């Protein structure tokens, strides 16, 4: 689990396809302890929200570049990105705490 999380953390933030694959891999990682399950699930949630926020931000930027794009679409994407980023920021510390507890438990 820690290896999959490390790979995710070390991946380029703007490579959304790769990050999505790494989040999927983390989610599928088999864990044998409650501590491991907690860390995996919290980190999957945090990183899924972070990737979703980046996808929404990218969609808004692309919409702005298209002639005739309605501002409603852009605002919808930006609003979604803001909400996802806020949720990710709330969950990410719990991911870090659970991963730290898992690392300390392995020593």
C-alpha positions in Angstrom: 0.0 0.0 0.0 2.8 2.4 0.9 4.6 1.7 -2.4 1.4 2.5 -4.4 0.9 5.7 -2.4 4.5 6.7 -2.9 4.2 6.2 -6.7 1.1 8.4 -6.7 2.7 11.1 -4.6 5.7 11.1 -6.9 3.8 11.3 -10.1 3.6 14.5 -12.1 0.6 16.5 -10.9 -0.5 17.5 -14.4 -0.4 14.0 -15.9 -4.0 13.3 -15.0 -4.4 10.1 -17.0 -1.4 8.6 -15.1 -2.6 9.9 -11.8 -6.0 8.4 -12.3 -4.4 5.1 -13.1 -2.3 5.3 -10.0 -5.3 6.2 -7.8 -7.1 3.2 -9.3 -4.1 1.0 -8.5 -4.0 2.2 -5.0 -7.7 1.5 -4.6 -7.2 -2.1 -5.8 -4.2 -2.6 -3.4 -4.9 -5.5 -1.0 -4.4 -4.6 2.6 -4.4 -7.0 5.5 -4.9 -4.6 8.4 -7.5 -2.1 9.5 -4.7 0.6 9.6 -3.8 -0.2 6.0 -7.4 -0.1 4.9 -8.0 3.2 6.6 -4.8 4.7 5.0 -5.7 3.4 1.5 -9.3 4.5 1.6 -8.5 8.0 2.9 -5.8 8.5 0.4 -7.9 7.2 -2.5 -10.6 9.7 -1.5 -8.2 12.6 -1.2 -6.4 12.0 -4.5 -9.6 11.3 -6.5 -10.9 14.6 -5.4 -7.6 16.3 -6.3 -7.6 14.8 -9.7 -11.2 15.6 -10.3 -10.5 19.3 -9.3 -7.7 19.4 -11.9 -9.9 17.8 -14.5 -12.6 20.4 -13.9 -10.0 23.3 -13.9 -8.6 22.0 -17.2 -12.2 21.8 -18.7 -12.8 25.4 -17.7 -9.6 26.6 -19.3 -10.4 24.7 -22.5 -13.9 26.1 -22.5 -12.6 29.7 -22.2 -10.4 29.0 -25.2 -13.4 28.1 -27.4 -15.2 30.9 -29.2 -18.8 31.3 -28.2 -18.5 29.2 -25.1 -21.0 30.2 -22.5 -19.8 31.6 -19.3 -22.3 29.4 -17.5 -20.3 26.3 -18.6 -17.0 27.8 -17.4 -18.5 28.9 -14.1 -20.0 25.4 -13.5 -16.6 23.8 -14.1 -14.8 26.3 -11.9 -17.4 25.8 -9.2 -16.9 22.1 -9.4 -13.2 22.4 -9.2 -13.3 24.7 -6.2 -15.6 22.3 -4.3 -13.5 19.2 -5.2 -10.3 21.0 -4.2 -11.8 22.1 -0.9 -12.9 18.5 -0.1 -9.5 17.2 -1.1 -7.8 19.7 1.3 -10.1 18.5 4.1 -9.3 14.8 3.5 -5.6 15.0 2.6 -4.4 15.6 6.2 -6.3 12.4 7.2 -4.6 10.6 4.4 -1.3 11.8 5.6 -2.0 10.9 9.2 -3.2 7.4 8.3 -0.2 6.8 6.0 2.2 8.0 8.8 0.6 5.7 11.3 0.9 2.8 8.9 4.6 3.6 8.3 5.3 3.9 12.0 3.5 0.6 12.6 5.8 -1.2 10.2 9.0 -0.2 12.1 
